[in-house]
Amino acid sequence: MKIKCIIKNCNNMAVWHLMSGSEESGTANISYCDFHVDRGCSCNINPNTGIEDCDEEGRLYPCCEYCYYEFGWDEDEEDYEHDD
């Protein structure tokens, strides 16, 4: 079964996962669907233009600490890093 978005009452599959989360800080399972992920971060500012980079739909990218996987993750996966 795929991990769902952490937002209450959202049943969408999570495609963004916070990679810097930890069990100790309580942020180990922070995963969002594409609609609910926080967008915009200073880590995405283009050094040449001073403007934040956007995706092909014109939306700001989430922080670089989020990992994106369009197929989502299975609930029992230990490692959220994918090579595809």
C-alpha positions as CSV (number, residue, x, y, z in Angstrom):
1,M,0.0,0.0,0.0
2,K,1.3,3.5,-0.9
3,I,2.0,6.2,1.7
4,K,-0.8,8.8,1.8
5,C,-0.4,12.6,2.1
6,I,0.1,13.7,5.8
7,I,-2.7,16.3,5.5
8,K,-5.8,15.3,7.4
9,N,-8.6,14.1,5.1
10,C,-6.3,14.0,2.0
11,N,-6.3,10.5,0.5
12,N,-3.9,11.3,-2.3
13,M,-0.7,9.3,-2.6
14,A,2.4,11.1,-1.2
15,V,5.0,11.9,-3.9
16,W,7.1,14.3,-1.8
17,H,9.0,13.1,1.3
18,L,11.1,15.1,3.7
19,M,14.5,13.5,3.6
20,S,15.9,15.3,6.6
21,G,13.2,14.0,9.0
22,S,14.1,11.9,11.9
23,E,12.4,9.7,14.5
24,E,13.8,11.8,17.3
25,S,12.4,15.1,16.0
26,G,9.0,13.6,15.1
27,T,9.5,14.4,11.4
28,A,10.3,11.0,10.1
29,N,7.1,10.5,8.2
30,I,6.5,13.9,6.6
31,S,5.1,13.1,3.1
32,Y,2.9,15.2,0.9
33,C,0.9,14.8,-2.3
34,D,1.9,17.2,-5.1
35,F,-1.0,19.6,-4.2
36,H,-0.2,20.0,-0.4
37,V,3.6,20.1,-0.4
38,D,4.9,23.5,0.7
39,R,6.4,25.3,-2.2
40,G,9.1,28.0,-2.4
41,C,12.4,28.0,-0.7
42,S,15.6,30.1,-0.8
43,C,17.5,26.9,-1.8
44,N,15.8,27.2,-5.2
45,I,16.9,30.7,-6.1
46,N,18.8,30.8,-9.4
47,P,22.1,32.5,-8.7
48,N,22.2,34.1,-12.1
49,T,18.8,35.7,-12.0
50,G,17.9,35.9,-8.2
51,I,14.6,34.4,-9.0
52,E,13.2,31.1,-7.7
53,D,13.1,28.2,-10.2
54,C,9.7,26.9,-11.2
55,D,8.6,23.5,-12.6
56,E,7.1,23.0,-16.0
57,E,3.7,24.1,-14.7
58,G,5.0,27.4,-13.4
59,R,4.9,26.3,-9.7
60,L,7.7,27.0,-7.3
61,Y,9.7,23.9,-6.2
62,P,9.6,22.6,-2.6
63,C,12.7,22.9,-0.5
64,C,15.6,20.7,-1.7
65,E,15.2,18.6,1.4
66,Y,12.1,17.0,-0.2
67,C,12.6,14.0,-2.4
68,Y,10.1,13.5,-5.2
69,Y,9.0,10.1,-6.5
70,E,6.1,10.2,-8.9
71,F,5.0,6.6,-8.1
72,G,5.0,7.2,-4.4
73,W,6.4,4.8,-1.7
74,D,5.2,1.6,-0.3
75,E,4.4,1.9,3.5
76,D,6.9,-0.8,4.3
77,E,9.8,0.6,2.4
78,E,12.8,1.4,4.6
79,D,14.7,3.5,2.2
80,Y,13.0,6.3,0.2
81,E,15.7,6.8,-2.3
82,H,15.0,5.7,-5.8
83,D,17.3,5.6,-8.9
84,D,14.5,5.7,-11.5
